[in-house]
């Protein structure tokens, strides 16, 4: 079924609820801990997701929920709300306002609505399948990119990549930089990089090892701004994707990006 006005209203309400929880913890005591997989989590992560889940249960009890902190609740409608209360917990804990709350509506495995909300700077990107992406209500567009060489590439950190993927990323960086170390990638940013790409400030974002809650919201946002989201094989991103993510601001550069990644043997 198509995304409705009430779906969008609920997504905004979820972002509002998460932001109200997160802001008081920013640059304050936030109870940082390490989870079993050694990734960081704070009180803000847990309480923000709990607040969003309560709203979904109240408004859409039949829908499924997939959240980073509290797992999966199966639904009966074919729709699933996918939540990452703080994408970029390391940045949040370090006092850097380049994290974001990610909210997606996934229908039969396909992301159809996405929000990136930066609650401190109060920036909110909203993407809906078939509609233009907006940042604080104003339409945004990706920028054109005439050639891969000279393109600005961003990633959170190659240290987070799945094993064996770093050489492929470095091959992409080398192709974009023309071999110049002064034209290296932009590091850090998590979901915020995808918002910047959608608004025309970056050309390519490449990541590996992501979960559905890390990328589902990004797909409608980037594509609604004129960009392309795919995996490292060029296939669309769905709930079945394995976590190799590319955002390409100018879809004309897709083949160039994929060729660079595949220039290293055994690319994914």
For each residue, the residues with C-beta under 8 A, 3 or more apart:
1: 4 107
2:
3: 7 8 105 112 113 128 129
4: 1 7 8
5: 8 9
6: 9 10
7: 3 4 10 11 105 113
8: 3 4 5 11 12 113 126 128
9: 5 6 12 13
10: 6 7 13 14 55 56 59 60
11: 7 8 14 15 103 105 113 115 126
12: 8 9 15 16 115 124 126
13: 9 10 16 17 55 59
14: 10 11 17 18 52 55 56 81 83 103 115
15: 11 12 18 19 101 103 115 117 119 124
16: 12 13 19 20
17: 13 14 20 21 48 51 52 55
18: 14 15 21 22 48 49 51 52 85 101 103 117 119
19: 15 16 22 23 101 117 119 122
20: 16 17 23 51
21: 17 18 24 25 44 47 48 51 85
22: 18 19 25 26 44 48 85 86 92 101 119 120
23: 19 20 26 119 120
24: 21 28
25: 21 22 28 29 30 42 43 44
26: 22 23 30 44 92 95 97 119 120
27: 95
28: 24 25
29: 25
30: 25 26 42 43 44 92 93
31: 42 43
32: 40 41 42 93
33: 40 41 42
34: 38 39 40 41
35: 38 39 40 41
36:
37:
38: 34 35
39: 34 35 89
40: 32 33 34 35 89 90 93
41: 32 33 34 35 45 46 69 89
42: 25 30 31 32 33 45 46 86 89 92 93
43: 25 30 31 46 47
44: 21 22 25 26 30 47 48 85 86 92
45: 41 42 48 49 68 69 85 86 89
46: 41 42 43 49 50 69 70 85
47: 21 43 44 50 51
48: 17 18 21 22 44 45 51 52 85 86 101
49: 18 45 46 52 53 67 68 69 70 83 85
50: 46 47 53 54 69 70
51: 17 18 20 21 47 48 54 55
52: 14 17 18 48 49 55 56 67 81 83 85 103
53: 49 50 56 57 65 67 70 73 83
54: 50 51 57 58
55: 10 13 14 17 51 52 58 59
56: 10 14 52 53 59 60 61 63 65 81
57: 53 54 60 61
58: 54 55 61
59: 10 13 55 56
60: 10 56 57 63 77 79 81
61: 56 57 58
62: 75 76 77
63: 56 60 75 77 79 80 81
64: 72 73 74 75 77 79 80 81
65: 53 56 72 73 75 80 81 82 83
66: 71 72 73 80 81 82 83 106 212 213
67: 49 52 53 70 71 72 82 83 84 85 213
68: 45 49 83 84 85 211 213
69: 41 45 46 49 50 85
70: 46 49 50 53 67
71: 66 67
72: 64 65 66 67
73: 53 64 65 66
74: 64
75: 62 63 64 65 78 79 80
76: 62
77: 60 62 63 64
78: 75 107 108
79: 60 63 64 75 105 106 107
80: 63 64 65 66 75 105 106 107 239
81: 14 52 56 60 63 64 65 66 103 104 105 106
82: 65 66 67 102 103 104 105 106 111 212 213 216 217
83: 14 49 52 53 65 66 67 68 102 103 104 213
84: 67 68 87 101 102 191 213 214 217
85: 18 21 22 44 45 46 48 49 52 67 68 69 101
86: 22 42 44 45 48 89 92 99 100 101
87: 84 99 100 101 102 190 191 213 214
88: 91 92 96 98 99 100 156 189 190 191 192
89: 39 40 41 42 45 86 92 93 99
90: 40 93 94
91: 88 94 96 97 98 99 188 189 190
92: 22 26 30 42 44 86 88 89 95 96 99
93: 30 32 40 42 89 90
94: 90 91
95: 26 27 92
96: 88 91 92 99 188
97: 26 91 118 120 121
98: 88 91 118 188 189 190 192
99: 86 87 88 89 91 92 96 118 190 191 192
100: 86 87 88 116 117 118 190 191 192 195
101: 15 18 19 22 48 84 85 86 87 115 116 117 119
102: 82 83 84 87 114 115 116 191 213 214 216 217 218
103: 11 14 15 18 52 81 82 83 114 115 117 217
104: 81 82 83 111 113 114 115 213 216 217 219 220
105: 3 7 11 79 80 81 82 111 112 113 114
106: 66 79 80 81 82 109 110 111 112 212 216 239
107: 1 78 79 80 110 112
108: 78
109: 106 238 239 240
110: 106 107 129 238 239
111: 82 104 105 106 114 129 216 217 219 220 237 238
112: 3 105 106 107 128 129 220
113: 3 7 8 11 104 105 126 127 128 129 220
114: 102 103 104 105 111 125 126 127 128 216 217 218 219 220 221
115: 11 12 14 15 101 102 103 104 124 125 126 127 217 221
116: 100 101 102 124 125 191 192 194 195 217 218 221
117: 15 18 19 100 101 103 123 124 125
118: 97 98 99 100 121 122 123 124 192 195
119: 15 18 19 22 23 26 101 122
120: 22 23 26 97
121: 97 118
122: 19 118 119 136
123: 117 118 135 136 195
124: 12 15 115 116 117 118 135 136
125: 114 115 116 117 133 134 135 140 195 198 199 221
126: 8 11 12 113 114 115 133 134 221
127: 113 114 115 131 133 198 217 219 220 221 222 223 224 225
128: 3 8 112 113 114 131 220 224
129: 3 110 111 112 113 220 223 224
130: 224
131: 127 128 224
132: 139 224 225
133: 125 126 127 139 140 198 220 221 222 224 225
134: 125 126 137 138 139 140
135: 123 124 125 138 140 195 198 199
136: 122 123 124
137: 134
138: 134 135
139: 132 133 134
140: 125 133 134 135 198 199 200 225
141: 198 199 200 225 226
142: 197 198 200 222 225 226 227 249 250
143: 200 201 203 249 250
144: 250 252
145: 148 150 151 203 249 250 252 253
146: 150
147: 150 151 253 256
148: 145 151 175 176 253 256 257 260
149: 175 176 177 178
150: 145 146 147 176 178 183
151: 145 147 148 176 203 204 253
152: 176 185 186 202 203 204
153: 172 173 176 177 185 186 202 203 204 205 206
154: 185 186 187 189 193 196 197 202 204 205 206
155: 158 169 185 186 187 193 205 206 207
156: 88 160 187 188 189 190 193 207
157: 160 187 188
158: 155 161 166 169 170
159:
160: 156 157 207 208 209
161: 158 165 166 169 207 208 209
162: 165 208 209 243 244
163:
164: 167 266
165: 161 162 168 169 208 209 244 268
166: 158 161 169 170
167: 164 170 171 264
168: 165 171 172 232 261 262 264 267 268
169: 155 158 161 165 166 172 173 206 208 261
170: 158 166 167 173 174
171: 167 168 174 175 260 261 263 264
172: 153 168 169 175 176 204 206 257 260 261
173: 153 169 170 176 177 184 185
174: 170 171 177 179 260
175: 148 149 171 172 178 256 260 263
176: 148 149 150 151 152 153 172 173 183 185 203 204 260
177: 149 153 173 174 180 181 183 184
178: 149 150 175 183
179: 174
180: 177 183
181: 177 184
182:
183: 150 176 177 178 180
184: 173 177 181
185: 152 153 154 155 173 176
186: 152 153 154 155 189 193 202
187: 154 155 156 157
188: 91 96 98 156 157
189: 88 91 98 154 156 186 192 193 196
190: 87 88 91 98 99 100 156 193
191: 84 87 88 99 100 102 116 194 195 214 217 218
192: 88 98 99 100 116 118 189 195 196
193: 154 155 156 186 189 190 196 197 202 205 247
194: 116 191 197 198 205 218 221 222 247
195: 100 116 118 123 125 135 191 192 198 199 221
196: 154 189 192 193 199 201 202
197: 142 154 193 194 200 201 202 203 204 205 222 225 227 247 249
198: 125 127 133 135 140 141 142 194 195 221 222 224 225 227 249
199: 125 135 140 141 195 196 225
200: 140 141 142 143 197 225 249
201: 143 196 197
202: 152 153 154 186 193 196 197 205 249
203: 143 145 151 152 153 176 197 248 249 250 253
204: 151 152 153 154 172 176 197 246 247 248 249 253 257
205: 153 154 155 193 194 197 202 245 246 247
206: 153 154 155 169 172 245 246 247 257 261
207: 155 156 160 161 210 214 215 243 244 245
208: 160 161 162 165 169 232 243 244 245 268
209: 160 161 162 165 243
210: 207 214 215 243 244 245
211: 68 214 215 243
212: 66 82 106 215 216 239 241
213: 66 67 68 82 83 84 87 102 104 216
214: 84 87 102 191 207 210 211 243 245
215: 207 210 211 212 218 219 229 237 241 243 245
216: 82 102 104 106 111 114 212 213 219 237 239
217: 82 84 102 103 104 111 114 115 116 127 191 220 221
218: 102 114 116 191 194 215 221 222 229 245 247
219: 104 111 114 127 215 216 222 223 229 237
220: 104 111 112 113 114 127 128 129 133 217 223 224
221: 114 115 116 125 126 127 133 194 195 198 217 218 224 225
222: 127 133 142 194 197 198 218 219 225 227 228 229 247 249
223: 127 129 219 220 226 227 228 229
224: 127 128 129 130 131 132 133 198 220 221
225: 127 132 133 140 141 142 197 198 199 200 221 222
226: 141 142 223 249 251
227: 142 197 198 222 223 247 248 249 250 251
228: 222 223 246 247 248 251 254
229: 215 218 219 222 223 236 237 245 246 247 248
230: 233 234 235 236 237 246 248 254
231: 234 235 236 237 241 242 244 245 246 268
232: 168 208 244 246 258 261 267 268
233: 230 244 258 268
234: 230 231 254 258
235: 230 231 241
236: 229 230 231
237: 111 215 216 219 229 230 231 241 245
238: 109 110 111 241
239: 80 106 109 110 212 216
240: 109
241: 212 215 231 235 237 238 244 245
242: 231 268
243: 162 207 208 209 210 211 214 215
244: 162 165 207 208 210 231 232 233 241 268
245: 205 206 207 208 210 214 215 218 229 231 237 241
246: 204 205 206 228 229 230 231 232 257 258 261
247: 193 194 197 204 205 206 218 222 227 228 229
248: 203 204 227 228 229 230 251 253 254 257
249: 142 143 145 197 198 200 202 203 204 222 226 227 253
250: 142 143 144 145 203 227 253
251: 226 227 228 248 254
252: 144 145
253: 145 147 148 151 203 204 248 249 250 256 257
254: 228 230 234 248 251 257 258
255: 258 259
256: 147 148 175 253 259 260
257: 148 172 204 206 246 248 253 254 260 261
258: 232 233 234 246 254 255 261 262
259: 255 256 262 263
260: 148 171 172 174 175 176 256 257 263
261: 168 169 171 172 206 232 246 257 258 264 267
262: 168 258 259 267
263: 171 175 259 260 267
264: 167 168 171 261 267
265:
266: 164
267: 168 232 261 262 263 264
268: 165 168 208 231 232 233 242 244
